[in-house]
């Protein structure tokens, strides 16, 4: 019997990549790779030293694992729409997590570090 949930998830990831993504450049010096990515956001709360809670967010990029071919690492850079985004750890979560239960897509956490010149 076929695993219908897995097949459906694979189809959805293919459709997201085909119709809801843009080409970006993933940079890990000295190499650079063009991959398809969907933009996202992850919100989180940060408590400062006085106990005040601040709501913040990071920019996420959803990239198929098979298209990237390696695990993202802090310090890697994604160039998109004339901006650069540095891959960064998000609390105890690391710099990425799986976006789906079948481990097809990375959700990579980044911060905007300025214009891509």
C-alpha positions, 0 to 999 in steps of 0.5 A, a space after each residue: 500500500 502506498 504512503 499517501 501522506 508522504 506522496 502528498 507532502 512530496 507533491 506539495 513541496 514540488 508545487 511550492 518550489 515550482 510556483 512559490 519560490 525565487 532563485 537565490 544564491 547560497 554562498 559558502 566561500 569560496 563556492 556559490 550555488 543558485 537554488 530555489 527558495 521560498 521566503 518565510 519568517 519565524 517569530 520569537 521572544 527575547 528577554 533582556 537583562 531587565 526582564 522585558 520581553 521583546 518580540 522579534 523575527 528572523 527571515 527564513 528561506 525554505 529550500 529543498 534539501 536535495 537541491 542544496 545538497 548539504 546542511 546549512 551552517 552559521 555564517 553561510 550567506 543567502 543573496 536574494 533581491 539585492 540583499 544579503 542574509 547571514 545564516 544564524 543560530 536561533 536560540 537553542 534551535 540551531 540555524 535550520 530545522 526541517 520544514 516538513 515531517 519527511 525531511 524534504 525541506 530546510 527552513 533556514 534562519 537568517 538575518 538581513 546584513 545589508 545590500 548585496 554589492 
